[in-house]
Amino acid sequence: MSLLEVRGLQVHYGGIRAVKGIDLHVDQGELVCLIGANGAGKTSTLKAICGLLPAAAGSVHYQGGPASGLPAFRLARAGLVLVPEGRGIFGQLSVEENLAMGAFAREDRAAVARDLARMFALFPRLAERRTQSAGTLSGGEQQMLALGRALMSRPKLLLLDEPSMGLAPLMVAKIFAVVREIAAEGVTILLVEQNARMALEAAGRGYVMESGTITLSGPATELLDNPAVRTAYLGEETS
């Protein structure tokens, strides 16, 4: 079943067309990646999907119903949750308080407590720092916290925007291990990522975005073998 359908999506900033009429879909249970160079329009696409930016044209359907024009908080409560580029944590709040904010719309207190314990098991570093102010965490720890906060909402569709940005290689590997784990548990994910190799190795399908348009799409394994992708995004030279 298709959980997300995007058709002809355009996003404009004044006279600048950041997204120029793209189509994509994400089926229930999939991990789909959207790769491309900086400035290709990937973040604008995610923001339009989750209601943080208005669409200039086109449509977004989520769970079979129209999502275009709905406010971001309505979509978040319906399970469409964004982990933004730059993490967006609440720096003055503690780690545990940040995680609790992810469950602010939930009323199942016992289940929230279980999910909190699950986050601390998934991210042991956060358990060690549960009373620490989030703003004092390292970049990798803040990324873990942003991901954990999103998972506390029990998302049906998780949008991840550049989760590896600015992180050391060991932390990138940890973040992607968690992404794979939650995908295996059935969380549907649309991943935007500049680390094309790791994104394609984690995903089942992928899209390549250039200058506001989708130029390639298909199974992630095929994109990994595509000479144009290998040259432009994987740093390889092909004959």
N, C-alpha and C positions, 0 to 999 in steps of 0.2 A: 504494500500500500504506500502511495506517495504521501509523505508527511509534509513536504514543502515543494511548491511549484512556483517558479519565477518565470514570467513571460514578458519579454520586451521591456525589461526594466531599464529606465533611464534615471540618472541622478545628475542634477545640474548645480553648480555653484555660480550664481550669476550667469554670465555668458559662457562659462566653462562647462563642457559636457564631460563629467568625470566617468560616468557609466553610460554606454551608448546603445542600449537596447539588447540586453543579454537574456538568455534563457538558461535555466538550470533547474534540476530537481534533486531532491534527496528522499529516498525511500525509507520507510520504517526500518530501524535497525542498522542502517548503513553508516559507515565512516567515509565521508566524501571530502576531498581536499580541493582548495582553490589556490593555485600557485601563480606567481607572476612577480615581476620586478617591482621595486618601490615606485609608487605613483600610478600603478596600473588600474586602480579603482577597486581593489579588493575590500579595503576597509569601508569605503562608501557603500559597497554592495551589502555588507553585513549590517551596517547602520540602517539602510533602507529596509532590509528584511525585518529587523526587530523594532522598527518604528521610531528610531532616533533621528532619521532624516526623511523628508518627504520625497516620494517618487515623482519625478516630473512626467513620467509616462510609464505604461506597463502595469503589470499586476503581480501581487504576491498572494498566494493562497497557502494557508497553513491548516492542517488537519481537515482539508476539504472545503474550508470556508475562506472568504476574502479576509485578508489581513491588512491590505493597503489602507492607510488612513487611520488605523487604530493606534491609540497611544501606546507607548512602550510598556507602561505598567500593566495594561490590560493583556498584552501579549506575554509578558513575563509571568503573570498569574496563570496564563493558559499553558505555561511550560516552555515557552520560547525564550531562552536565556542566553545572554551574551557575556562572555568574559572578554573585556575590552583590551585593546592594545594599551600598554602602560599600566595595566592591572586594576587601577581605580579602587584600591583598598581605602578604608577609613583609617588614616594614620594615627589619629588620637585614640582610637578604640583599641582594646586588647585583641589578641588573636581570637579568643573565644567569642568575644562580642562581635567581631567581624563575621565569624561563621554563623552566629545566631541571626545576624541581619539577613543572611541568605534564606532563612526560614520565616521571615517576618509575616508572610501571608498565610502560613500554615497554622492549623489549629490542633493538629494531632500531636500533642506535647510528648507523649510517650515515644512515638516514632521519631520525633525530632531529636530526643535524647539519644536514641539508638543511632541515628544518622550522625550525630556529633561524635559519638564514640567511634563510628566507622571512619570518619574523617581523620581522627587522631591515629587510628590504626593504619590508614592509607598514607598519612603524612606524619611519621613519628617526630620529625623536627617541629612540627606545629604543636604536638602534644608537649614537647619539652618547653615550649615558649607560650603556652596557652594564656598566661597572664601578662605577657610582655606587650608593650605598645606596638601595633603593627608597623608603624612608621620606622621603627628601629630594626626591622628585619632586613636581611640581605635581599637582593633582587630575586634570587631563586626562591627564597622562602616566601616572598610576597606573591610570586606567581603561583606557588602551591596554595597560598591562602585564597587568592582570587578564584582559583579552580575549585577549591573546597567550598568556598562560599556559594558558588554557583550550584554545586552538587547538592548543597543543603536544601535547595528549592525543589529537588527532585525533577529536573528538567526532562521534557519529552524530546526537545531538540536543543542541543547545546552548540552555540556558535563560539568558536575559539579564534581570537584574532591575534596572530603572531605570538603564541605562547613561548617560543624559544628566544625571542628578541632580547639581546643584551646579556644572555646567560652563558656561563662557562659550560664547556662540553659535557662534563659529568652531570650538571644540573639539567641540561637539555635532555640527556638520556633518561634521567629520572622522570621528567615531565612527560616525555613521550611514552615511557613505560606505563604511567598512570593513564594516559589517554587511551592506550591500547586496552588496558584492563577495564576501564569503564565502558569502552565500546563493546568488549566481549560480554559485559554484563547486560547489554541491550540498550544502552543510551545511544540515541541517534546523534551524530556529530557532523557539523560542517566546519572544517578546519581551514583557516587562512594562514598561510605560512610561507616565509621566504626561504626556509631551509627545504628546498624542493625534494631532495633525496629522502630525508626523514619523513616528510609528509606523504610522499608517494609510497614509501615502504610500509607506512602504517595504514594507508587508506585502501579501500576496495576500488573506488573510482576517483577520477580527478578531472578538473578543468584547468586550462591554462588561460590566463587573462593578460592581454596586452593592450595598453592605451584605451581602456574602457570597453573592450570587446572580448568575447570568448573566442579564441583562435583554435583551440584543440580541446577535445574531451574524449574520455573512454576509460577502459579499465586501467588501474594504476600501473599494472605490470607492463602494459603496452606503452604507456607514456614514458615509463622508465627506459624503455628500449628505443624510443623515438629519437632519431638523430638530432632533430631540431631542439628537443627538450634537453638532450644530453649536452649539446653545445651551449645553449643559452642559459640553462639553469643548473646543470650539474658540473660545469667547469671542465667538461671533457672535449677533446678534439676528435672528430669523427672523419673518416676518409670518404 
